[in-house]
Amino acid sequence: MTGPTWGGDQLDLDAYLARIGYQGDRRPTLETLRALHAAHSDSLGFENIEIVLGRPILLDLEALQAKMVRQRRGGYCYEQNLLYAAALERLGFRVRGLGARIRMGEDKVRPVTHALLKVELDGTDWITDVGFGGEALLAPIPLRDGVEERQGAWTFGVVHEKETEAWVLRSRHADGWFDLYAFGTERCFPVDYTVFNHYISTHPRSPFTGRIVVQKPGPELRSTLVGRELVRTRPDWSREVREVAPEEIPGLLDTEFGITLSVADAEALVATYRQ
């Protein structure tokens, strides 16, 4: 297979880096990877607003740049990680796509619906994922059995399950480890994500087709908006929960999640809540 896998040659790299506020070193080092992951996560919120508004999710790089680089918008896993992969590829990183089964604390076997990335640096594999709508990583984490890593005030870990032969990303909760998702090392390509994206953005049983899902991870605070429920979670696992009125949502998206809608989109979103 020849040519860029992720379309890095089509990326307006300067515009992307300006969008995430990154002004650091562009050499493909671990320090650069850490800084890019943090800057992207801090700048581009997780959101499924296009799906809620009945629009298709377009994964070609031009559409991703138009939405997330040239507008103050975010996206969900395929959008976020495809844009991020293009930037990593352009900067010279060795990037591989992977697919995951969401767990979120449950043992139920779900289909592969989540996109994440693996980067190889100096013989070590790192998981870097800026598109998870659950408890999102704030930095890359080594793909090594038993690893634990503090990221901000949160603790993440990776284990390899012998019985399932899967790797599991997990988060430490007050009562112990909480499985986030399970993944293998089989390589995924952008065309694979196109198939996954069609299912998860259109199927009536998808968690993203019936209600808005927005998240912003941070070192000391996680904010989520699911439907009309706004939840702010702190590292001691205390939660502030409140229901928001439909007309509050566009302003809340802007101030809490860094997502700015056009007037027409804001009106259309509020109207969906009133149906």
C-alpha positions as CSV (number, residue, x, y, z in Angstrom):
1,M,0.0,0.0,0.0
2,T,1.5,3.3,-1.0
3,G,0.7,6.9,-0.3
4,P,-0.5,8.6,2.9
5,T,-3.1,6.4,4.7
6,W,-4.8,9.2,6.6
7,G,-4.7,12.1,4.0
8,G,-2.0,14.0,5.8
9,D,-0.9,15.5,2.5
10,Q,-4.3,17.1,2.2
11,L,-4.2,18.7,5.7
12,D,-3.8,22.4,6.2
13,L,-1.4,21.7,9.0
14,D,-0.8,25.3,10.0
15,A,-4.6,25.9,10.3
16,Y,-5.1,22.7,12.4
17,L,-2.3,23.6,14.8
18,A,-3.6,27.1,15.1
19,R,-7.1,25.7,15.8
20,I,-5.8,23.6,18.7
21,G,-3.4,26.3,19.9
22,Y,-0.3,24.3,19.4
23,Q,3.0,26.3,18.8
24,G,5.5,23.7,19.9
25,D,8.1,21.4,18.3
26,R,6.9,19.6,15.1
27,R,9.4,16.7,15.2
28,P,7.7,13.3,15.7
29,T,8.7,12.7,19.3
30,L,6.9,11.5,22.4
31,E,6.9,15.0,23.8
32,T,5.2,16.3,20.6
33,L,2.7,13.5,20.7
34,R,1.8,14.3,24.3
35,A,1.4,18.0,23.6
36,L,-0.7,17.4,20.5
37,H,-3.0,15.0,22.3
38,A,-3.5,17.5,25.1
39,A,-4.1,20.5,22.8
40,H,-6.5,18.6,20.6
41,S,-8.5,17.3,23.5
42,D,-8.7,20.7,25.2
43,S,-9.8,22.5,22.0
44,L,-12.2,20.1,20.1
45,G,-15.2,18.9,22.1
46,F,-16.8,15.6,21.6
47,E,-20.3,16.1,20.0
48,N,-22.9,14.4,17.8
49,I,-24.9,17.5,16.9
50,E,-25.0,16.7,13.1
51,I,-26.6,13.3,13.8
52,V,-29.2,14.9,16.1
53,L,-30.0,17.4,13.3
54,G,-30.5,14.5,10.8
55,R,-27.4,15.2,8.8
56,P,-24.8,12.6,7.5
57,I,-21.4,12.5,9.2
58,L,-18.8,13.1,6.4
59,L,-15.4,11.6,7.0
60,D,-13.4,12.9,4.0
61,L,-10.6,15.2,5.2
62,E,-11.9,18.3,3.5
63,A,-15.3,17.9,5.4
64,L,-13.4,17.3,8.6
65,Q,-11.3,20.4,8.2
66,A,-14.3,22.5,7.2
67,K,-16.2,21.5,10.3
68,M,-13.6,21.2,13.0
69,V,-10.7,23.4,11.8
70,R,-12.5,26.3,10.1
71,Q,-15.4,26.3,12.5
72,R,-15.5,26.2,16.3
73,R,-17.0,22.8,16.2
74,G,-16.1,19.3,17.4
75,G,-17.1,15.8,16.4
76,Y,-17.3,12.2,17.6
77,C,-14.7,9.5,17.5
78,Y,-14.3,8.9,13.7
79,E,-14.2,12.6,13.0
80,Q,-11.8,13.5,15.8
81,N,-9.4,10.7,15.3
82,L,-9.3,10.8,11.5
83,L,-8.4,14.5,11.7
84,Y,-5.9,13.8,14.4
85,A,-4.4,10.9,12.4
86,A,-3.9,13.1,9.4
87,A,-2.0,15.6,11.5
88,L,0.2,12.9,13.1
89,E,0.9,11.4,9.7
90,R,1.8,14.8,8.3
91,L,4.2,15.3,11.1
92,G,5.9,12.0,10.5
93,F,4.4,9.7,13.2
94,R,3.8,6.0,12.4
95,V,0.0,5.8,12.9
96,R,-2.2,2.8,12.9
97,G,-6.0,2.8,13.3
98,L,-7.7,0.3,15.7
99,G,-11.2,-0.6,16.6
100,A,-12.8,-1.0,20.1
101,R,-15.8,-2.5,21.7
102,I,-17.3,-0.1,24.3
103,R,-17.7,-1.6,27.8
104,M,-18.3,1.3,30.2
105,G,-18.3,-1.0,33.1
106,E,-20.4,-3.8,31.6
107,D,-19.5,-7.3,30.5
108,K,-21.9,-7.3,27.5
109,V,-20.1,-7.9,24.2
110,R,-20.9,-5.0,21.9
111,P,-19.9,-4.6,18.2
112,V,-16.7,-2.7,17.3
113,T,-17.9,0.9,17.0
114,H,-15.1,3.0,18.4
115,A,-12.0,4.3,16.6
116,L,-8.7,4.8,18.3
117,L,-5.1,5.2,17.2
118,K,-1.8,3.5,18.0
119,V,1.5,5.3,17.4
120,E,4.9,3.5,17.5
121,L,7.8,5.5,18.9
122,D,11.3,4.0,19.4
123,G,10.0,0.5,19.7
124,T,7.1,1.3,22.1
125,D,3.4,1.4,21.1
126,W,1.2,4.2,22.5
127,I,-2.5,4.4,22.5
128,T,-3.7,7.9,21.6
129,D,-7.4,8.6,21.4
130,V,-8.9,12.1,21.2
131,G,-12.4,10.9,20.3
132,F,-13.8,8.9,23.2
133,G,-17.1,10.2,24.5
134,G,-16.8,8.4,27.9
135,E,-13.9,9.0,30.2
136,A,-11.4,10.3,27.7
137,L,-7.7,10.0,27.9
138,L,-5.9,13.3,28.4
139,A,-2.6,12.0,27.0
140,P,-1.2,8.9,25.2
141,I,-0.8,5.8,27.3
142,P,1.7,2.9,26.7
143,L,0.2,-0.3,25.2
144,R,1.7,-2.4,28.0
145,D,0.0,-5.0,30.2
146,G,-0.6,-3.6,33.7
147,V,0.5,-0.1,33.0
148,E,-1.1,2.6,35.2
149,E,-0.8,6.3,34.5
150,R,-2.0,9.5,36.2
151,Q,-3.3,12.1,33.8
152,G,-4.3,15.3,35.5
153,A,-6.3,14.1,38.6
154,W,-7.5,10.9,36.9
155,T,-5.8,7.5,36.7
156,F,-6.0,5.2,33.6
157,G,-4.7,1.7,33.1
158,V,-4.2,-0.9,30.3
159,V,-4.5,-4.6,30.8
160,H,-4.3,-7.6,28.5
161,E,-7.1,-10.2,29.0
162,K,-5.9,-13.7,28.4
163,E,-9.4,-15.1,28.1
164,T,-10.6,-12.7,25.4
165,E,-7.1,-11.8,24.0
166,A,-8.2,-8.2,24.1
167,W,-6.5,-5.1,25.5
168,V,-8.7,-3.1,27.9
169,L,-8.5,0.6,28.6
170,R,-9.8,1.3,32.1
171,S,-10.2,4.1,34.6
172,R,-9.8,4.0,38.3
173,H,-13.0,4.9,40.2
174,A,-13.5,5.3,43.9
175,D,-14.5,1.6,44.1
176,G,-11.9,0.1,41.8
177,W,-11.1,-0.2,38.1
178,F,-13.8,0.6,35.5
179,D,-13.5,-0.9,32.0
180,L,-13.9,1.7,29.3
181,Y,-13.4,-0.3,26.1
182,A,-11.7,-3.4,24.8
183,F,-9.7,-3.5,21.6
184,G,-7.5,-5.7,19.5
185,T,-4.4,-4.9,17.4
186,E,-5.9,-5.7,14.0
187,R,-5.3,-2.7,11.7
188,C,-8.2,-0.5,10.7
189,F,-8.2,1.8,7.7
190,P,-10.3,4.9,7.0
191,V,-12.6,2.8,4.8
192,D,-13.4,0.6,7.8
193,Y,-14.3,3.6,9.8
194,T,-16.7,4.7,7.0
195,V,-18.6,1.4,7.5
196,F,-18.6,1.7,11.3
197,N,-19.7,5.4,11.0
198,H,-22.7,4.6,8.9
199,Y,-24.0,2.1,11.5
200,I,-23.4,4.3,14.6
201,S,-24.7,7.5,13.0
202,T,-27.9,6.0,11.6
203,H,-29.0,2.9,13.5
204,P,-32.0,3.5,15.8
205,R,-30.3,1.6,18.6
206,S,-27.2,3.7,18.4
207,P,-26.5,5.9,21.5
208,F,-25.9,8.8,19.2
209,T,-29.1,8.9,17.1
210,G,-31.7,9.8,19.7
211,R,-30.1,12.5,21.8
212,I,-27.3,15.0,22.0
213,V,-24.1,13.6,23.5
214,V,-21.3,16.2,24.3
215,Q,-18.2,15.9,26.4
216,K,-15.2,18.0,27.4
217,P,-12.5,16.2,29.4
218,G,-10.2,18.2,31.6
219,P,-7.4,17.6,34.2
220,E,-9.7,18.5,37.2
221,L,-13.2,18.4,35.7
222,R,-15.2,16.3,33.2
223,S,-18.3,18.0,31.7
224,T,-21.0,16.0,29.8
225,L,-24.3,16.9,28.3
226,V,-26.5,13.9,27.4
227,G,-30.0,14.9,26.3
228,R,-30.9,17.7,28.7
229,E,-28.8,16.4,31.6
230,L,-25.6,18.3,32.3
231,V,-23.1,16.5,34.6
232,R,-19.9,17.9,36.0
233,T,-17.7,15.2,37.5
234,R,-14.7,15.9,39.8
235,P,-11.8,13.6,40.7
236,D,-13.3,12.7,44.0
237,W,-16.2,11.4,42.0
238,S,-18.6,14.0,43.3
239,R,-21.1,15.0,40.6
240,E,-23.1,18.1,40.0
241,V,-26.2,17.2,37.9
242,R,-28.9,19.5,36.5
243,E,-31.4,19.5,33.8
244,V,-31.1,22.3,31.3
245,A,-33.8,24.0,29.3
246,P,-33.8,23.7,25.5
247,E,-33.1,27.4,24.9
248,E,-30.0,27.2,27.2
249,I,-28.3,24.6,25.2
250,P,-26.6,26.7,22.4
251,G,-25.1,29.0,25.0
252,L,-24.0,26.1,27.2
253,L,-22.3,24.4,24.3
254,D,-20.3,27.6,23.6
255,T,-19.3,28.4,27.2
256,E,-18.9,24.9,28.7
257,F,-17.8,22.8,25.7
258,G,-16.2,25.3,23.2
259,I,-18.7,24.5,20.5
260,T,-20.2,27.4,18.6
261,L,-23.3,26.8,16.4
262,S,-24.5,29.0,13.7
263,V,-27.8,30.8,14.4
264,A,-29.7,28.5,12.1
265,D,-28.1,25.4,13.7
266,A,-28.8,26.7,17.2
267,E,-32.5,27.3,16.3
268,A,-32.8,23.9,14.7
269,L,-31.2,22.2,17.7
270,V,-33.5,23.9,20.2
271,A,-36.5,23.0,17.9
272,T,-35.6,19.3,18.2
273,Y,-35.8,19.4,21.9
274,R,-39.3,20.9,21.7
275,Q,-40.7,18.2,19.5
